Each structure stands twice: as structure tokens, then as C-alpha cells.
Amino acid sequence: MATRPRDVLQTIGANLRAERVRRNLTQEAVANRAGLGPTQLARMERGETDSGISKYVRAAEAIGVSPEELFRGLS
């Protein structure tokens, strides 16, 4: 279970990347669909930035998963 803020961001980012790769989508495609920059999405996937919940929700929707999927492993 992730408890430190950095661990939380890394868990969410890893889930984001896993779901994107599972659907064979590029970072650029997801970023464009979500209205994000590719660099920002890459930083989100690496857990380097806390982009705010709305951006994670937009990324999840752009991938085609429910936002809950990004938060697996946090509780």
C-alpha cells in the first residue's frame, strides 16, 4: 500500500502507463485526447508531478478506463 506522497504518485503513474501500454496507445495520442502535453503525461507516468485529479481523470478517459483503475493499489 502506498502511503507517502511520492509513492502515491508513482503508483498512479505506473497504473496509468500500464493501462496505456495495454491498449497499445502512445503517450502522444493519450496526451492529445486528454488535452495535455506529451511531456506532462510522461512526467505523470513517472510519478514526477502531482498534476491534480482532473488531469488524471482526463488521462484515464482518454485511455478508455475508469479513473478508479489508476488508483489500484492505494488502499
KOLMIRO-489173 format. One record per residue (C-alpha): x, y, z. Coordinates in nm, 4 decimals. Layout:
REM KOLMIRO-489173
<<X; Y; Z>>;
...
//
This chain:
REM KOLMIRO-489173
<<0.0000; 0.0000; 0.0000>>;
<<0.1357; 0.3421; -0.0980>>;
<<0.1299; 0.5970; 0.1824>>;
<<0.3943; 0.8620; 0.1123>>;
<<0.3003; 1.1267; -0.1462>>;
<<0.5846; 1.0198; -0.3769>>;
<<0.4752; 0.6543; -0.3524>>;
<<0.1157; 0.7530; -0.4316>>;
<<0.2218; 0.9443; -0.7423>>;
<<0.4441; 0.6589; -0.8581>>;
<<0.1646; 0.4036; -0.8105>>;
<<-0.0863; 0.6144; -1.0028>>;
<<0.1712; 0.6808; -1.2744>>;
<<0.2602; 0.3131; -1.3085>>;
<<-0.1088; 0.2248; -1.3397>>;
<<-0.1561; 0.4992; -1.5980>>;
<<0.1342; 0.3726; -1.8059>>;
<<0.0274; 0.0073; -1.7743>>;
<<-0.3245; 0.0833; -1.8960>>;
<<-0.1932; 0.2967; -2.1831>>;
<<0.0511; 0.0269; -2.2951>>;
<<-0.2136; -0.2448; -2.2554>>;
<<-0.4247; -0.0574; -2.5097>>;
<<-0.1266; -0.0010; -2.7405>>;
<<-0.1554; 0.3777; -2.7217>>;
<<0.1317; 0.6239; -2.7452>>;
<<0.1873; 0.8981; -2.4915>>;
<<0.1295; 1.1499; -2.7680>>;
<<-0.2094; 1.0017; -2.8602>>;
<<-0.3286; 0.9953; -2.4994>>;
<<-0.1948; 1.3443; -2.4313>>;
<<-0.3764; 1.4829; -2.7349>>;
<<-0.7042; 1.3137; -2.6393>>;
<<-0.6740; 1.4393; -2.2811>>;
<<-0.5716; 1.7929; -2.3735>>;
<<-0.2312; 1.7515; -2.2082>>;
<<0.1215; 1.7958; -2.3333>>;
<<0.3167; 1.4754; -2.4041>>;
<<0.5890; 1.5847; -2.1624>>;
<<0.3334; 1.6366; -1.8874>>;
<<0.1838; 1.2923; -1.9455>>;
<<0.5322; 1.1371; -1.9367>>;
<<0.6026; 1.3084; -1.6030>>;
<<0.2671; 1.1879; -1.4679>>;
<<0.3523; 0.8296; -1.5681>>;
<<0.6896; 0.8533; -1.3915>>;
<<0.5272; 0.9935; -1.0766>>;
<<0.7320; 1.3112; -1.1003>>;
<<0.4463; 1.5589; -1.0775>>;
<<0.1173; 1.5948; -0.8961>>;
<<-0.0929; 1.7181; -1.1847>>;
<<-0.4214; 1.7361; -0.9984>>;
<<-0.7059; 1.4879; -1.0005>>;
<<-0.8829; 1.6355; -1.3042>>;
<<-0.5829; 1.5698; -1.5292>>;
<<-0.5591; 1.2085; -1.4138>>;
<<-0.9317; 1.1678; -1.4809>>;
<<-0.8907; 1.3146; -1.8303>>;
<<-0.5975; 1.0819; -1.8991>>;
<<-0.7981; 0.7805; -1.7815>>;
<<-1.0892; 0.8760; -2.0050>>;
<<-0.8525; 0.9291; -2.2998>>;
<<-0.7213; 0.5755; -2.2490>>;
<<-1.0698; 0.4328; -2.2072>>;
<<-1.0568; 0.3186; -1.8452>>;
<<-1.2404; 0.4308; -1.5374>>;
<<-1.0388; 0.6654; -1.3162>>;
<<-1.0580; 0.4064; -1.0388>>;
<<-0.8194; 0.1869; -1.2375>>;
<<-0.5435; 0.4435; -1.1871>>;
<<-0.5823; 0.4242; -0.8106>>;
<<-0.5435; 0.0465; -0.7771>>;
<<-0.3019; -0.0446; -0.5013>>;
<<-0.3510; 0.2688; -0.2937>>;
<<-0.5820; 0.1289; -0.0280>>;
//
